[in-house]
């Protein structure tokens, strides 16, 4: 494993190093960062495919990365299918319009950009108030190590924490709670106490344990089962492929039943890969709708942000090779 050391405004590659904890099958996935100010060692999970296979160039994650950085008083008018940004306005200005005026504005944008009349144009607000990445950053290492302790791929801890933003302990619209956004019934099924007196989903360590158990015993096996229906086999190597991890995240978020129905009725995959995930992004069925499509897009966007967080202090350093680690 490689170790990066944060020194002032830079990150320096320190060479090969193995942690004293968590040694084993996940070691090759990890990278350490030492914060000089506190001497704290933070552990992150490498995602070399993100850059090697050019996931970082896809329009959808780059759109969400932009949204994550924009203030909540901004409105971003974008094409639903491609996430092309057509215009940015103040939210107050947009909200002053009636529904008819908003639709007329969309018609104008379609004409201005040469888009088809049935092109769906969404208004998305900036979300920098929710995605408080600076607050999330220190907790990622803790989540990664808890997942390792529970024999679960720590990449999921990193991705989920970046998406769900534990800088804010809040309920989702569906009733999920905690840093890993677990539903009440799911939490109970995976060992947490949730009643009128205690809700252990609020406890970071216990929430991480339940989340890792859910992913290891349900989400990953269900993803493999669904793919076997289409003759796609997942082995020890491909279970760490980015496309497969993103599918597992969809199951974590939407439920195996909804993903199964989507695969059977719409996606009908013949192989895994980037095209497979892109098909999911453009498919709907039953309870698998827009928010479900977005989940893995948000994961990729968050990983791009995380990479920036590590590298914003790296511009003055010559020896900074995180993206090139084998």
C-alpha positions as CSV (number, residue, x, y, z in Angstrom):
1,X,0.0,0.0,0.0
2,X,1.2,3.5,-0.7
3,X,1.3,6.3,1.9
4,X,0.8,10.0,1.2
5,X,1.9,12.6,3.6
6,X,0.2,16.0,3.8
7,X,2.9,18.6,4.2
8,X,1.6,22.2,4.3
9,X,0.1,22.7,0.9
10,X,1.3,19.4,-0.6
11,X,1.0,15.6,-0.5
12,X,4.1,13.6,-0.8
13,X,4.3,9.9,-1.8
14,X,6.2,8.1,1.0
15,X,6.6,4.7,-0.6
16,X,5.3,1.3,0.2
17,X,3.8,0.7,3.6
18,X,1.5,-1.7,5.2
19,X,-0.9,-0.9,8.1
20,X,-0.6,-2.8,11.3
21,X,-4.4,-3.3,11.2
22,X,-6.6,-4.8,8.6
23,X,-3.7,-6.6,6.8
24,X,-5.1,-9.1,4.4
25,X,-7.2,-9.1,1.2
26,X,-7.9,-5.4,1.2
27,X,-4.4,-4.1,1.6
28,X,-3.9,-3.6,-2.1
29,X,-7.0,-1.4,-2.2
30,X,-5.8,1.1,0.4
31,X,-3.8,4.3,0.6
32,X,-2.7,6.1,3.8
33,X,-2.6,9.9,4.2
34,X,-0.8,11.5,7.1
35,X,-2.0,14.9,8.2
36,X,1.1,16.7,9.4
37,X,-0.8,19.2,11.6
38,X,-2.3,16.4,13.8
39,X,-0.1,13.5,12.8
40,X,-3.3,11.6,12.2
41,X,-3.2,8.7,9.7
42,X,-6.3,8.6,7.4
43,X,-7.0,5.6,5.2
44,X,-8.7,5.8,1.9
45,X,-9.6,3.3,-0.9
46,X,-8.1,3.7,-4.3
47,X,-10.3,3.6,-7.3
48,X,-7.8,3.5,-10.2
49,X,-10.5,2.6,-12.7
50,X,-12.1,6.0,-12.1
51,X,-9.3,7.6,-14.2
52,X,-7.9,4.6,-16.1
53,X,-11.2,3.7,-17.7
54,X,-12.2,7.4,-18.0
55,X,-15.3,7.3,-15.8
56,X,-14.1,10.7,-14.7
57,X,-15.0,12.1,-18.2
58,X,-18.7,11.0,-18.1
59,X,-21.2,13.8,-18.2
60,X,-23.4,12.6,-15.4
61,X,-20.9,12.4,-12.5
62,X,-19.3,15.7,-13.6
63,X,-22.7,17.3,-13.6
64,X,-23.3,16.2,-10.0
65,X,-19.9,17.2,-9.0
66,X,-20.7,20.7,-10.2
67,X,-24.1,20.6,-8.4
68,X,-22.4,19.6,-5.2
69,X,-20.2,22.7,-5.3
70,X,-23.0,25.2,-6.2
71,X,-24.9,27.2,-3.5
72,X,-28.5,26.2,-2.7
73,X,-29.8,29.6,-4.0
74,X,-28.8,28.6,-7.6
75,X,-30.9,26.9,-10.2
76,X,-29.2,24.8,-12.8
77,X,-31.3,24.1,-15.9
78,X,-30.1,20.9,-17.6
79,X,-31.0,18.2,-20.1
80,X,-32.4,15.2,-18.2
81,X,-30.8,12.5,-20.4
82,X,-27.3,14.0,-20.9
83,X,-27.1,16.4,-18.0
84,X,-25.9,19.1,-20.3
85,X,-26.1,22.4,-18.4
86,X,-28.1,24.9,-20.5
87,X,-28.3,27.9,-18.1
88,X,-27.7,28.9,-14.4
89,X,-30.1,31.3,-12.7
90,X,-30.8,32.4,-9.2
91,X,-33.3,30.2,-7.5
92,X,-35.3,33.2,-6.4
93,X,-35.6,34.4,-10.0
94,X,-36.7,31.0,-11.2
95,X,-39.3,30.6,-8.4
96,X,-40.9,34.0,-9.2
97,X,-42.2,32.4,-12.5
98,X,-45.5,30.7,-12.8
99,X,-45.6,27.1,-14.0
100,X,-46.7,28.3,-17.5
101,X,-43.8,30.8,-17.5
102,X,-41.3,28.1,-16.5
103,X,-42.6,25.8,-19.3
104,X,-42.3,28.7,-21.8
105,X,-38.7,29.2,-20.6
106,X,-38.0,25.5,-21.3
107,X,-39.4,25.9,-24.8
108,X,-37.1,28.9,-25.4
109,X,-34.1,26.9,-24.2
110,X,-34.9,23.9,-26.5
111,X,-35.1,26.3,-29.4
112,X,-32.0,28.2,-28.4
113,X,-29.9,25.0,-28.1
114,X,-31.5,23.1,-31.1
115,X,-33.1,20.4,-28.9
116,X,-36.0,18.2,-29.8
117,X,-39.4,19.4,-28.6
118,X,-39.8,16.4,-26.3
119,X,-36.4,16.9,-24.6
120,X,-36.9,16.9,-20.8
121,X,-35.3,19.9,-19.1
122,X,-34.8,19.7,-15.3
123,X,-34.1,22.4,-12.8
124,X,-31.7,21.2,-10.2
125,X,-30.7,23.4,-7.2
126,X,-27.1,23.7,-5.9
127,X,-26.4,21.3,-3.0
128,X,-23.3,22.7,-1.3
129,X,-25.3,23.1,1.9
130,X,-25.9,19.3,2.0
131,X,-22.5,18.0,0.7
132,X,-20.3,19.2,3.5
133,X,-17.3,17.3,2.4
134,X,-14.8,18.9,4.8
135,X,-16.8,17.5,7.7
136,X,-17.1,14.1,6.1
137,X,-13.4,13.8,5.2
138,X,-12.1,12.7,8.7
139,X,-14.9,10.1,9.2
140,X,-14.1,8.2,6.0
141,X,-11.0,6.6,7.4
142,X,-13.0,5.5,10.4
143,X,-15.7,3.9,8.2
144,X,-13.1,2.3,6.0
145,X,-11.4,0.6,8.9
146,X,-14.8,-0.5,10.4
147,X,-15.7,-2.2,7.1
148,X,-12.4,-3.9,7.0
149,X,-12.9,-5.2,10.6
150,X,-16.3,-6.6,9.4
151,X,-14.6,-8.3,6.3
152,X,-16.5,-6.0,3.9
153,X,-15.0,-4.2,0.9
154,X,-14.1,-0.8,2.4
155,X,-14.8,1.0,-0.9
156,X,-18.5,1.0,0.0
157,X,-17.9,2.8,3.2
158,X,-16.0,5.5,1.4
159,X,-18.6,5.9,-1.3
160,X,-21.7,5.8,1.0
161,X,-20.2,8.3,3.4
162,X,-19.3,10.7,0.7
163,X,-22.9,10.5,-0.8
164,X,-24.8,10.5,2.5
165,X,-22.7,13.2,4.1
166,X,-22.6,12.5,7.9
167,X,-21.9,16.2,8.4
168,X,-25.6,16.2,8.8
169,X,-27.5,13.6,10.9
170,X,-30.9,13.7,9.2
171,X,-33.7,11.6,8.0
172,X,-34.1,11.0,4.3
173,X,-37.5,11.4,2.6
174,X,-37.9,7.6,2.9
175,X,-37.1,7.5,6.6
176,X,-33.5,6.3,6.4
177,X,-31.2,7.7,9.2
178,X,-27.6,7.9,10.2
179,X,-24.3,8.3,8.4
180,X,-25.0,5.3,6.3
181,X,-28.7,6.1,5.8
182,X,-30.3,2.8,6.9
183,X,-34.0,2.2,7.0
184,X,-35.5,1.2,10.4
185,X,-36.5,-2.3,9.4
186,X,-33.1,-3.0,7.7
187,X,-31.3,-1.7,10.8
188,X,-33.1,-4.1,13.0
189,X,-32.5,-7.0,10.7
190,X,-28.8,-6.3,10.8
191,X,-28.4,-6.1,14.6
192,X,-29.3,-2.5,15.6
193,X,-31.7,-1.5,18.3
194,X,-34.3,0.9,16.9
195,X,-37.2,1.8,19.2
196,X,-38.9,4.7,20.9
197,X,-36.0,4.9,23.4
198,X,-32.9,4.2,21.3
199,X,-32.0,4.5,17.7
200,X,-28.6,3.0,17.1
201,X,-28.5,4.2,13.5
202,X,-27.2,7.5,15.0
203,X,-24.1,5.7,16.4
204,X,-21.4,5.9,13.7
205,X,-19.7,2.6,14.6
206,X,-22.9,0.6,15.0
207,X,-24.3,2.1,11.8
208,X,-21.1,1.1,10.0
209,X,-21.3,-2.4,11.3
210,X,-25.0,-2.8,10.2
211,X,-24.2,-1.2,6.8
212,X,-21.2,-3.5,6.2
213,X,-23.2,-6.6,7.2
214,X,-26.0,-5.6,4.9
215,X,-23.6,-5.1,2.0
216,X,-21.6,-8.3,2.6
217,X,-24.5,-10.7,3.4
218,X,-27.3,-9.2,1.2
219,X,-26.3,-6.6,-1.4
220,X,-23.3,-8.3,-2.9
221,X,-24.8,-11.8,-3.0
222,X,-28.0,-10.4,-4.5
223,X,-26.1,-8.5,-7.2
224,X,-24.3,-11.7,-8.1
225,X,-27.6,-13.7,-8.2
226,X,-29.2,-11.1,-10.5
227,X,-26.3,-11.1,-12.9
228,X,-26.2,-14.9,-13.0
229,X,-29.7,-14.8,-14.6
230,X,-28.0,-13.2,-17.6
231,X,-25.0,-15.5,-17.7
232,X,-22.7,-12.9,-16.1
233,X,-20.4,-14.5,-13.5
234,X,-18.7,-12.5,-10.7
235,X,-15.4,-13.9,-9.4
236,X,-12.9,-12.8,-6.7
237,X,-11.4,-10.2,-9.1
238,X,-14.5,-8.8,-10.8
239,X,-16.3,-8.2,-7.5
240,X,-13.9,-5.2,-7.1
241,X,-14.7,-3.9,-10.6
242,X,-16.1,-0.4,-10.4
243,X,-19.2,-1.2,-12.5
244,X,-20.1,-4.1,-10.1
245,X,-19.6,-1.9,-7.0
246,X,-21.9,0.7,-8.6
247,X,-24.5,-2.0,-9.2
248,X,-24.2,-3.1,-5.5
249,X,-24.8,0.6,-4.5
250,X,-28.0,0.6,-6.5
251,X,-29.2,-2.4,-4.6
252,X,-28.1,-0.8,-1.3
253,X,-30.2,2.3,-2.2
254,X,-33.2,1.0,-4.1
255,X,-33.4,-2.6,-2.9
256,X,-32.6,-5.9,-4.6
257,X,-36.2,-6.4,-5.7
258,X,-36.4,-3.1,-7.6
259,X,-33.0,-3.6,-9.2
260,X,-34.0,-7.2,-10.2
261,X,-37.2,-6.0,-11.9
262,X,-35.2,-3.3,-13.7
263,X,-32.7,-5.8,-15.0
264,X,-35.4,-8.3,-16.1
265,X,-37.8,-5.9,-17.8
266,X,-35.6,-3.1,-19.1
267,X,-31.8,-3.4,-18.9
268,X,-31.4,-7.1,-19.8
269,X,-27.6,-7.0,-19.6
270,X,-25.3,-9.2,-21.7
271,X,-22.1,-8.1,-19.9
272,X,-20.9,-5.7,-17.2
273,X,-19.0,-2.5,-17.7
274,X,-19.5,1.2,-18.3
275,X,-22.2,0.7,-20.9
276,X,-24.1,-1.5,-18.4
277,X,-24.1,1.3,-15.8
278,X,-25.0,3.9,-18.4
279,X,-28.1,1.8,-19.3
280,X,-29.1,1.8,-15.7
281,X,-28.8,5.6,-15.7
282,X,-31.3,5.8,-18.5
283,X,-33.8,3.2,-17.4
284,X,-36.8,3.3,-15.1
285,X,-39.2,0.6,-14.0
286,X,-41.6,0.4,-11.1
287,X,-40.0,1.9,-8.0
288,X,-36.7,2.4,-9.7
289,X,-36.9,6.0,-10.8
290,X,-34.9,9.2,-11.1
291,X,-33.4,9.2,-7.6
292,X,-32.4,5.5,-8.0
293,X,-30.7,6.3,-11.3
294,X,-28.8,9.1,-9.8
295,X,-27.3,7.2,-6.9
296,X,-24.3,5.7,-8.6
297,X,-23.8,9.0,-10.5
298,X,-23.6,10.7,-7.1
299,X,-21.1,8.0,-6.0
300,X,-18.8,8.8,-8.9
301,X,-19.1,12.5,-8.4
302,X,-18.3,12.1,-4.7
303,X,-15.2,10.1,-5.5
304,X,-14.0,12.8,-7.9
305,X,-14.5,15.3,-5.1
306,X,-12.6,13.1,-2.7
307,X,-9.7,12.9,-5.1
308,X,-9.7,16.7,-5.3
309,X,-9.8,17.0,-1.5
310,X,-6.6,14.9,-1.4
311,X,-5.0,16.7,-4.3
312,X,-5.8,20.3,-3.7
313,X,-2.7,20.4,-1.5
314,X,-0.6,18.6,-4.0
315,X,0.0,21.2,-6.7
316,X,3.4,22.3,-5.5
317,X,4.7,18.7,-5.0
318,X,6.6,16.9,-7.7
319,X,6.2,13.4,-6.3
320,X,2.4,12.9,-6.1
321,X,1.4,9.6,-7.6
322,X,-1.9,8.6,-6.0
323,X,-3.7,8.2,-9.4
324,X,-0.8,6.2,-10.7
325,X,-0.6,3.7,-7.9
326,X,-0.7,0.1,-9.2
